[in-house]
Amino acid sequence: MSPNSETTPSRILIAEDAVDLRDALTETLLELDYTVQAARDGYEAVTMFPEFKPDLAILDMHMPLMNGSDVCAVIRQTSDIPIIMFTSADDVELVNGAILKGATDFVLKTTGIEELAARVQSHLLKQREPLKPAITSSSVFGGPASDEQPKNLHVSDSAPNAIKTFTVIIDPDKESRSKIASILARLNQDFIEVESAGEGIAAIKDYDPDIIVTEWSLPDMDTFKMFSSLRRGLKEKKLIRIITSDKLSPETQRKSNFVGINNFLEKPIDAGKVEVLVGDCVKKALRNLKRSASMAV
């Protein structure tokens, strides 16, 4: 069954200057019942965009007249559709720039068109599904004036003036969250547990954490997209990020580095390894907090 068999065909805009690859992409997506328009360069893609109104865009990085990063910036002025950069392995710096300009995802050309098509379907499905209701100050506390704490928030019993870290744990797997939470509780640190990217984004904005521990594949979006959407909103601080996954592929690690993640835990989580990594990250975050406090005096 094609991905569009029971819905109005999704519209996809392709921008690729290589004729053979552009034709192959177009043919593959048409076979999957998408409506496709293909541009020969970045400028043509920008001129097609307003009238075509695509649901998703696939952009090459190196194109005549306007590169993929610049096309991404123009699209983001009027649209929040998924934008996938289909690029070569040596485009690391340009991809990083595209992320800053609003790219949703990137796929290496070496992984092939089938992987790109699977990613297209995934992003379009997620676009149709609303995020889980996000936690906010008003929803979890019953309004700004309420002193009630949400059940998933843990505040340690340490001295009121003690310097403590705050961690957001994002994982739909309760057992994995519990392993990390138990270590943070023993270290007398504060944290909140949530299950989805939507809840995670709200918690990060509400609590301004020092550490984020997140599963890579969340039910509503992957961690790459979550951190990309937060990138401009995160405060300038030394935020420590840890991802957990049962499949840490080279591409996952590459994408993680783009959004500032360099700590990894493989699932199933080993209690000894997680204790060492989380403990080290807490120590590092505490040093950062103490240094900031001393500079503020």
N, C-alpha and C positions, 0 to 999 in steps of 0.2 A: 504494500500500500504506500502510495506517495505521501509526503508530508502535508500536501495541500488537498488531499482527496475529499475532505469534508468541510473545507473552508474556502473563502475567496483566495485565489492564488496570491501569495506574498510577492511584492515587487522588489527586485534586487538590482542595484546599480553596480556595474563592474567598471573599473578604470585600470586598464592594462595596455601598455604600448606594444608588447610583443604579440604579433598577430596570431601565431599558432597557439600560444597559451590563452589569449583572449577568446579565440574560437572554441578551444577545448572547455574552458570554464563556462562559456555560454551554453554549449551543447549539453554539458553535464547538468546544469541547473534547469534548463528547459525540460530535460528528461524527467526531472523531479517535479515538474508541473509548476515551477516558479515563472513569473513574468520577469523578463530580463531586458535591460538596456545596457549596452556596452560602449564605453568611451575609449577613444584612442590615446587620450592624454588627460592630464589633470584639468586643464582649462575646459575641455569638452565635457568632462564630468560635472564641473560646476555649473555650466550652462544648461545641462540636461536636468539637474537636480530639481529646480522649482516646479517644473511642469510634470515630471515623472513621479515625484513624491514617493521615493522608495521606502520600503520598510527596513532595509538593511543595505549597507554599502561595503563592497570589497575593493580595496585600494592597493595598487602597486606602490612601492616607495619611490623608485626612480622612474620619472616620466618626463617627457618634454613639456615645456611651458610652465607647468606647475607640478611640484612633487606631491606625493601622497600626504605628507604631513601638512602642507599648506591647504590641500583640499579638505582634510579633516577639520582644520581650523575654520574654514568657510562654512562647512556643514553645521558645525557646532554653534554657529551664530543664530541658527533658526530651528535646529532639530536635535533631538536626543536619541535618534535611531542607533542601533548597534553598528559600529564601524570596525571591520576586520582588516588589518594590514596583512597582505599576502606578500611575504618578503623573503629576501635571501639572508643567509646566516651572517653575512658580513655587514648588515645594516644596523648593528646594535645601537649606535649613537642616534641615528635617525629615528629608529623605533622609539627610543626613549623620548625624543622630542615629540613624536606623534602622540605618545601617551599623555604628555603634558598638555597637548592640544585637544585631548578628548577621545583618542582611540579606545575602543572597548576591548579589543583582543588582537593578537597577531598569530599568524600561522606561518611556519617556515615552508618555503616552496619545496624543500627537500622531502617534506612529509607527504606531499602529493595532494591531488585534487579531492580524493575521497575523504581525507581528513578535513579539508576545508569545507566540503559539503556537509559533513557531520557537524562541524562547528556552526555552520550557518543554521542548520535545523535546530540545534540546541539553543542558540540565541533567539531565534524567532519564537520558539516555544516558551522560553522564559519571559519574552516580551508580552506574551498573551496572558501569562499567569501573574496575578498581583503578588507583591511581597507579603510575607506574613505581617500581621499588625506589629508595628514597631513599638518598642518601649520608649516612653518619653517621661520627662519629669512630672508632667501633669497626670499621665495615665497610671504610672506605677506608684506615685505618692498620693494620688487622689486630689491633685491640685497643688499649686506652689506652696500653700500654707500648711500642708499636711506633714506630720512628722512620721507617718507610717512608712516602714521600709518594705520594698518588694521581697518576696520569699527567695528570689534568686540572688539577692545582694547579701554579701557577707562582710561585716565590719568587725575587725579584731578587737579584743579586750585590752590592748596595750594602752599605755598612758596617753591621755588626750593630746599632749603636745609632742608625742613621739613622731619622728619622721617615718612615714610608711609609704609603700608603693600601692598603686591601684592597678589591677589587671582585669581586662575583659577577656573572658573565655568564650569562644564561639565554636560550637560543635553540636550537631544533632544527636550524637552518640553520648548518652548519659554516663556510661562507664568511663569513657575517655575523659569527659569533663571532670568526673569525680576524682580521678587519679591526680589531675593537675590541681584541683581545688583542695584536696587533702594536704598537699605539700605547701600550698600558699597559706592554709589555715595554721599548719604547724609553725610556719615562719612568722605568724602574726601579721600577715599582710591582708589588705582589703581586696575584694574582687566581686565581680558579678558574672553569672553564667547565663548565656543565651544560646539559642538553637539555630538561628538563621542570619543571613547577611543583613536583612532589613532590621532585625533587632540589634545586630552588632553595630551597624552604622549609627543608630540612635544612641546606643550605650556609649560609643566612642565620643559622640558629640556632647552627650550629657555629662560624662564623668572625666573627660580629658585624661585617659589612662597613661601610665608609664610603660606598661607592657600589654601586648595583645597576643593571645595564643589562639590560633584559629585553624580549623580543618580547611584543607584546600578546596574540596568540592562541597559547597554548601547547597541546600535545596533550592534556593532562589537565585543564586549567582555564584561564580567562583571567586576565590579570594583576590585574584588579579583584578577583576572588575570592581570588587568592593573597594580595594585600596586606591585604584585609579579614580573612582568617583569621589574619594575622600581626600585625594592628594592636595588639592588647593586649600581644603578646609582645616587640615591638621595644623595644630599650633607648632611653632618653631621650637622643638624640643627633641632631645635624643630618645625618641620612641623606640622601644625594643619590640621586635616582631618575631614570632615563632609560628611556623606552620607545621601541621601534622597531616600525614597522608599515608595511605597504604601503597602508593605508587609514586615515588619521587623520581620521575623521569628527568632526563637532561633538559627538556623543554620546560617542565614545571619549575625546575631550579633557575633556569634562565629568566623566565617570566617573573619569578619571585624576586630575583635581584633587581629587576626593573622598578619594582615598587618598594624597595628597601628592606626585603626580608633576607636574612642570611643565617637564620637558625632553623634547623629542620629536625623533626621527630617522626620516625617511621612507625606506622601502625602494624600490628597491635602494639600499643605503647608499653615499653619495658619500664617497670617501676624504677629500677636503678638508674637508667639513662635519663628519664624525665626528672628525677630528683636532682641529679647533677646539673642538667641544663637549666631547669627552672631556678634552682638555688643560685647558680652563677648569674643568671639574668637579674634576679632580685638584688643580689649584691651590687651589680653594675648600676642598676636603676637607683638604688639607695645612694651610691657614690655621686651620681648625677644630681640627685635631689639635694644632698648635703652641700655640694659645690655651688648649686644655684642659690641655696639659702645663705651661704657665707658671702656670696657676691652681692646679695640684696641688702646685707647689713650696712 
